[in-house]
Amino acid sequence: MSLPFLTSAPGKVIIFGEHSAVYGKPAVAASVSALRTYLLISESSTPNTIELDFPDISFNHKWSIDDFDAIIKDQTNSQKLAKAQQATDELSQELVSLLEPLLAQLSKSFHHHAAFCFLYMFVCLCPHTKNIKFSLKSTLPIGAGLGSSASISVSLALAMAYLGRLIESNDLKKLSESDKHIVNQWAFIGEKCIHGTPSGIDNAVATYGNALLFEKDSHKGTINANNFKFLEDFPTIPMILTYTRIPRSTKDLVANVRVLVTEKFPDVVRPILDAMGECALQGLDIMTKLSKCSGTDEEAIETNNELYEQLLELIRINHGLLVSIGVSHPGLEIIKNLSDDLRIGSTKLTGAGGGGCSLTLLRRDITQEQIDTFKKKLQSDFSYETFETDLGGTGCCLLGAEDLNRDPKTKNQIFQLFEEKNTTKQQIDDLLLPGSANLPWTS
């Protein structure tokens, strides 16, 4: 396998269906095109090592090739590994036990989870790879409910499946559906290493990009990945994502809603959850029509604008429903009220609420000056972090060694970017962002 090469995957937002999805109602999630993880796979500077470098969480660790011999070369243990390699629904507890000695030095929780995810997928997908370094950079805020861990898991799964020659697309002109299926399966396993019981939504969005509709299996009470409905021809929808940095407990927020649903006001709250599910279905229908309504004649433009206004209205309604069940926060209402005052678009919380993030879908008739005023006030007055991006867009993608080596100047800039500890989102976007930077990413 030729080195170096790059992989990347986006974060995600929930557009419709927060909290109501817990009760079996449909919900819609989408990728966030400009908030991504990037993974550089290169030769290690230290012989006989596997290195993981993740400066965003101040984590760098090297494992000796010899550390893996007890798993790969021992006959009994290699049989356990073979079983784990066939199981993509659950973690193999036998393999988990075999990995414990390699994790013994990593007591810090976040570092431990990152290393566990990395090692589990590594020994399953490319255990015989040697002398290699995995370097991670992300423009996603970590712990903000935007799928940062899934973005990392997908980037790792794509790289390791490629190293292990499980990816069919050797010419790298396009990742096949089979390739993406493999990546999604193993990214789900990576998410299990980090979260225990992930829904599978975040890794699916990070793998396939654009948007998907999902709902819980009414009998099992879990998300059934077979019921995902992907919206491949997703319309370009500009938005501002705002991260409040206000901490919240998803567990507590979900529990508070459950009390309303099951104990206090079931006859009032259940219809609200039904309405949220209807927002998801109608929202998906509108976005599907928007993607098909792309004509340049006057009638097509008018229809497209009417559909877009309906989408903005649904966003406003959905946020109001979420407010009514107590999952908003004064800090989120600041963003909502400001976007209304400036008439820049429709804002709703995204994710669990109680802080975290909001998304603002932008009106089509606003100016960049209005956008800048909105962002500046949120940043200067409240220390919120804002991201101007599109909803939907490219899922996982790969840049092969041949393309990376073609331009030595760009290659050197990329290596310098990954070696620097403090890089801005703008620096990363300018050099690497798919669809914007001048790199021939394969997706």
C-alpha positions in Angstrom: 0.0 0.0 0.0 1.4 3.3 -1.1 1.9 6.1 1.5 1.0 8.7 2.4 -2.7 9.1 2.0 -5.6 11.0 3.6 -9.1 10.1 4.7 -11.9 12.4 5.9 -15.5 12.3 7.3 -18.0 15.0 8.3 -19.9 15.7 11.5 -23.7 15.7 11.8 -26.7 17.6 13.0 -30.2 16.5 13.7 -32.6 18.7 11.6 -35.9 17.3 12.9 -36.8 14.8 15.6 -34.7 15.4 18.7 -36.3 13.6 21.7 -39.3 12.4 19.7 -37.1 9.8 18.1 -36.7 8.2 21.5 -40.4 7.4 21.3 -40.3 5.8 17.8 -41.1 8.9 15.8 -39.1 9.6 12.6 -36.2 12.0 12.6 -33.9 13.5 10.0 -30.1 13.9 10.4 -27.7 15.5 8.0 -23.9 15.8 7.5 -22.2 19.1 8.0 -20.0 19.6 5.0 -17.4 22.0 6.5 -17.0 20.5 9.9 -14.8 17.4 9.4 -12.1 15.0 10.7 -9.0 14.6 8.6 -6.6 11.6 9.0 -3.1 11.5 7.5 -1.6 8.0 7.2 2.2 8.2 6.7 5.3 6.2 7.5 6.3 6.2 11.2 9.7 7.9 12.0 10.3 5.2 14.6 10.9 1.7 13.3 8.6 -1.2 14.2 5.9 1.1 15.7 2.3 2.0 15.2 1.7 5.6 16.2 -1.5 7.6 16.9 -1.2 11.4 17.1 -4.3 13.4 18.0 -3.2 16.9 19.1 -6.8 18.1 19.6 -7.0 16.1 22.8 -3.2 16.3 23.5 -2.8 12.6 22.8 0.2 10.9 21.2 1.1 7.3 21.7 3.3 4.6 20.1 2.9 0.9 20.3 5.6 -1.5 19.4 4.9 -4.1 16.7 5.9 -6.7 19.4 2.9 -5.6 21.4 0.6 -7.1 18.8 2.4 -10.4 18.6 0.5 -12.0 21.5 -2.7 -11.4 19.5 -1.6 -12.1 16.0 0.9 -14.9 16.3 -0.5 -16.9 19.2 -2.7 -19.6 17.7 -5.5 -19.5 20.3 -5.6 -15.7 20.3 -5.5 -15.5 16.5 -8.6 -17.6 16.4 -10.3 -15.2 18.8 -9.3 -12.4 16.5 -10.7 -14.2 13.5 -14.1 -14.4 15.2 -14.0 -10.7 16.1 -13.2 -9.9 12.5 -16.4 -11.6 11.4 -18.6 -9.8 14.0 -19.6 -6.3 13.1 -22.7 -6.0 15.3 -21.1 -6.4 18.7 -17.7 -6.1 20.4 -15.9 -9.3 21.0 -15.3 -9.5 24.7 -12.5 -12.0 24.1 -10.7 -9.4 21.9 -11.4 -6.6 24.4 -9.6 -8.7 27.0 -6.6 -9.3 24.7 -6.3 -5.5 24.1 -6.2 -4.6 27.8 -2.4 -4.8 28.2 -2.0 -2.4 25.3 -4.3 0.1 27.1 -2.8 -0.3 30.5 -0.8 3.0 30.5 -3.8 5.1 29.3 -5.8 5.9 32.4 -7.2 9.2 31.2 -10.8 8.5 30.1 -10.9 10.3 26.8 -7.4 9.0 25.7 -8.4 5.5 26.8 -11.6 5.6 24.6 -9.7 7.0 21.6 -7.0 4.4 21.9 -9.5 1.5 22.5 -11.4 2.5 19.3 -8.1 2.8 17.3 -6.6 -0.5 18.5 -9.8 -2.6 18.1 -10.3 -1.6 14.5 -6.6 -1.8 13.8 -6.2 -5.4 14.8 -9.4 -6.4 13.0 -8.8 -4.5 9.7 -5.1 -4.2 9.2 -3.2 -6.2 11.9 -0.1 -6.9 9.8 0.5 -3.2 8.9 3.9 -2.0 10.3 5.8 1.2 10.7 2.9 3.6 10.2 1.6 6.8 11.8 -2.0 7.9 12.0 -2.3 11.7 12.5 -5.7 13.3 13.2 -7.0 16.9 12.8 -10.5 18.0 13.3 -12.5 21.1 12.7 -15.4 19.7 14.7 -15.9 20.9 18.3 -15.5 17.8 20.6 -18.4 16.9 22.9 -20.8 19.4 21.3 -23.2 16.7 20.0 -22.1 17.0 16.4 -20.8 13.5 15.9 -17.1 14.1 16.4 -16.4 10.6 17.6 -18.3 9.1 14.6 -16.4 11.3 12.3 -13.1 10.0 13.8 -14.3 6.4 13.7 -15.3 6.7 10.0 -12.0 8.3 9.0 -10.1 5.5 10.8 -12.3 2.7 9.4 -11.8 3.9 5.8 -8.1 4.2 6.3 -7.7 0.8 7.9 -10.0 -1.0 5.5 -7.9 0.5 2.7 -4.7 -0.6 4.4 -6.2 -4.1 4.9 -7.2 -4.2 1.2 -10.9 -4.6 2.1 -11.8 -1.6 -0.1 -12.7 -2.7 -3.6 -12.1 0.6 -5.3 -8.4 0.1 -6.1 -8.5 2.8 -8.8 -9.9 5.2 -6.3 -12.2 6.9 -8.8 -15.2 6.3 -6.6 -16.0 4.5 -3.4 -18.5 1.8 -4.1 -21.6 1.1 -2.0 -19.8 -2.1 -0.8 -16.8 0.0 0.3 -19.1 2.4 2.2 -21.0 -0.5 3.8 -17.7 -1.9 5.1 -16.6 1.5 6.5 -20.0 2.1 8.1 -20.0 -1.4 9.8 -16.6 -0.9 11.3 -17.2 2.7 12.3 -20.2 1.5 14.2 -17.8 -0.9 16.1 -15.5 2.0 16.7 -18.5 4.0 18.1 -19.3 1.0 20.4 -15.7 1.2 21.8 -16.3 4.9 22.7 -20.0 5.1 23.6 -21.1 1.5 24.5 -24.5 1.6 22.9 -24.5 4.0 19.9 -27.6 4.4 17.7 -25.7 4.0 14.4 -27.0 7.3 13.1 -23.8 9.4 13.5 -21.5 6.9 11.8 -24.1 6.4 8.9 -24.3 10.1 8.3 -20.5 10.5 8.5 -20.1 7.6 6.0 -22.7 8.4 3.4 -23.1 12.2 3.8 -26.1 14.2 2.8 -29.2 13.3 4.9 -31.1 10.3 6.2 -34.5 9.5 7.8 -34.5 7.1 10.7 -36.7 5.8 13.5 -36.6 3.3 16.3 -37.8 -0.3 15.7 -41.1 -0.4 17.5 -40.6 -3.9 18.8 -36.9 -3.8 19.8 -36.8 -0.2 21.0 -33.5 0.4 19.1 -32.5 2.1 15.9 -32.7 -0.3 13.0 -30.0 0.6 10.5 -31.9 -1.3 7.8 -34.7 1.2 8.0 -32.5 4.2 7.2 -33.8 6.2 4.2 -31.0 8.1 2.6 -31.5 11.3 0.7 -28.7 11.2 -1.9 -29.6 14.3 -4.0 -29.6 16.7 -1.2 -30.1 20.4 -1.9 -27.5 23.0 -0.9 -28.8 24.6 2.3 -26.6 27.3 3.8 -26.6 27.6 7.6 -24.8 28.9 10.6 -24.1 26.4 13.4 -23.6 27.9 16.8 -21.9 26.2 19.7 -22.8 27.7 23.0 -20.3 25.8 25.0 -23.0 25.5 27.7 -22.6 22.1 29.3 -25.6 19.8 29.5 -26.6 16.3 30.4 -28.3 14.4 27.6 -29.3 11.7 30.1 -31.0 14.2 32.4 -32.8 16.0 29.5 -34.1 12.7 28.2 -35.2 11.6 31.7 -37.1 14.9 32.2 -39.0 14.5 29.0 -39.8 10.9 30.0 -41.5 12.1 33.2 -43.7 14.5 31.1 -44.6 11.7 28.7 -45.2 8.9 31.2 -46.3 10.6 34.4 -47.2 14.3 34.4 -48.9 15.2 31.1 -49.0 12.2 28.7 -52.2 13.4 26.9 -50.6 16.8 26.2 -47.0 15.7 25.4 -47.6 12.7 23.2 -49.3 14.8 20.5 -46.4 17.1 20.7 -44.1 14.2 19.9 -46.4 13.2 17.1 -46.1 16.7 15.7 -42.3 16.5 15.8 -42.4 13.2 13.8 -44.7 14.9 11.3 -42.1 17.8 11.0 -39.5 15.2 10.1 -41.6 13.6 7.4 -42.8 16.8 5.9 -39.3 18.3 6.2 -37.8 15.3 4.3 -40.5 15.6 1.6 -39.7 19.3 1.2 -36.0 18.7 0.9 -36.6 15.9 -1.6 -38.7 18.3 -3.7 -36.1 21.0 -3.4 -33.4 18.7 -4.8 -35.5 18.0 -7.8 -36.8 21.5 -8.4 -33.7 23.0 -10.0 -35.0 24.6 -13.2 -34.1 28.2 -14.2 -37.5 29.3 -15.5 -39.7 31.6 -13.5 -42.2 29.0 -12.4 -39.4 26.6 -11.1 -37.7 29.4 -9.3 -41.0 30.5 -7.6 -41.8 26.9 -6.6 -38.3 26.4 -5.2 -38.5 29.6 -3.2 -41.9 28.6 -1.8 -40.5 25.2 -0.8 -37.6 26.8 0.9 -39.9 29.2 2.9 -41.9 26.1 4.0 -38.7 24.5 5.3 -37.8 27.6 7.3 -41.2 27.6 8.8 -40.9 23.9 9.8 -37.6 24.7 11.5 -39.4 27.4 13.5 -42.2 25.1 14.5 -40.0 22.3 15.5 -38.0 24.5 17.8 -41.2 25.7 19.4 -42.2 22.1 20.1 -38.9 21.4 21.7 -39.2 24.5 23.9 -42.7 23.3 25.0 -41.2 20.1 26.4 -38.5 22.0 28.4 -35.3 21.1 26.5 -34.2 24.5 25.3 -32.1 26.9 27.4 -31.9 30.7 27.8 -28.5 30.6 26.0 -30.2 28.9 23.0 -33.0 31.4 23.0 -30.5 34.2 22.7 -29.5 32.8 19.3 -33.2 32.2 18.3 -34.2 35.7 19.2 -31.2 37.4 17.5 -31.8 35.5 14.3 -35.4 36.6 14.4 -34.5 40.2 15.1 -32.0 40.4 12.3 -34.3 38.3 10.0 -31.5 36.1 8.8 -33.3 32.8 9.0 -34.9 30.2 11.2 -33.1 28.8 14.3 -33.7 25.7 16.3 -31.7 23.7 18.8 -30.0 20.6 17.5 -29.2 17.6 19.6 -30.3 17.0 23.2 -30.7 20.8 23.9 -30.1 22.3 27.3 -27.1 24.1 25.8 -24.9 22.6 23.2 -25.7 23.7 19.6 -28.2 25.4 17.4 -28.6 25.6 13.7 -29.8 28.6 11.7 -31.0 28.0 8.2 -30.3 31.2 6.3 -32.8 33.1 4.3 -32.0 33.5 0.6 -32.3 37.3 0.5 -29.8 38.2 3.2 -26.4 39.8 2.8 -23.0 38.7 4.0 -23.0 41.8 6.1 -26.1 40.6 8.0 -24.5 37.2 8.5 -21.3 38.8 9.8 -23.3 41.0 12.2 -25.1 37.9 13.6 -21.9 36.0 14.1 -19.9 38.9 15.5 -22.6 39.6 18.2 -22.8 35.9 19.3 -19.0 35.7 19.4 -18.2 39.0 21.1 -21.2 39.3 23.5 -21.6 35.7 24.5 -18.4 33.9 23.5 -20.3 31.5 21.3 -18.5 29.7 18.5 -20.1 30.0 15.1 -19.5 28.0 11.9 -20.7 29.1 8.5 -21.3 25.9 6.5 -23.8 24.0 4.3 -26.2 21.4 5.5 -25.5 18.0 3.9 -22.6 17.4 1.5 -19.8 14.9 1.1 -19.5 11.9 3.4 -16.4 9.9 3.8 -13.6 10.4 1.2 -10.1 9.4 0.5 -7.1 11.0 -1.2 -4.6 8.4 -2.5 -0.8 8.5 -2.4 -0.6 9.1 -6.2 -2.7 12.2 -6.0 -1.0 13.4 -2.8 2.5 12.9 -4.2 1.6 14.7 -7.5 2.2 18.2 -6.0 5.2 18.2 -3.7 4.5 21.8 -2.5 0.9 20.9 -1.4 2.1 17.7 0.1 4.7 19.5 2.2 2.0 22.0 3.3 -0.3 19.2 4.4 2.5 17.5 6.4 3.3 20.9 8.1 -0.4 21.3 8.9 -0.5 18.0 10.7 2.8 18.6 12.6 1.6 21.9 14.0 -0.2 21.7 17.3 -2.2 24.9 16.9 -4.0 25.3 13.6 -7.1 27.2 12.8 -10.2 25.9 11.1 -9.5 28.3 8.2 -6.0 27.0 7.7 -7.4 23.4 7.6 -10.3 24.3 5.3 -8.1 26.3 2.9 -5.9 23.2 2.4 -8.1 20.2 2.8 -11.9 20.9 2.7 -13.5 18.7 0.0 -15.3 20.7 -2.7 -13.4 23.9 -1.7 -9.7 23.1 -1.5 -8.0 22.0 -4.7 -7.6 18.3 -3.9 -9.1 15.4 -5.9 -10.9 13.6 -3.1 -12.6 10.3 -3.9 -16.0 9.8 -2.3 
